[in-house]
Amino acid sequence: MSERYGGYGAEDGAGEPTGEAADWYRQGVQLLEAGDPQAAAQLLTKVAQKNPDSAQVLEALARAHFDGGLYERALESFAQLAHVSPEDDYAQFGWGLAAAKLGQMDVAVEHLSAAAAMRPEIRHYANALRAARSTLREQSGKRGLADE
């Protein structure tokens, strides 16, 4: 499995990479930045098991899940990050984006609204919120037509 980690560290018989959790974190972030979110998520999951309340670790793990297309896991990771760090606007933003990818537009609007309220100067928060609201209105309109 060390090949999946881009050659970073070997694993022992227990299925854990060698070294310290801080090393795993750095390696996971490097993998994420190098475009290998699946390998990053595997390694960062190990780090999160050792440090479940680390906002830094949870954010990296959530990003790895999202970038790897694991939107349900990304949603869970961003939600955990928001729980650990309620003032984190990026946690709310990621939670909203993951919910949108899963078609949960009401949840997406809720969390994108929170992100946009926390950091109104960040344009992509407002843009994502507008898109989610538009999609939610479309879905509501289509349901209304189906009910007629």
Secondary structure, DSSP 8 states (H G I E B T S, - for coil): -TTTTTT---B-TTS-BSS-HHHHHHHHHHHHHTT-HHHHHHHHHHHHHH-TT-HHHHHHHHHHHHHTT-HHHHHHHHHHHHHH-TT-HHHHHHHHHHHHHTT-HHHHHHHHHHHHHH-TT-HHHHHHHHHHHHHHHHHHHHHHHHH-
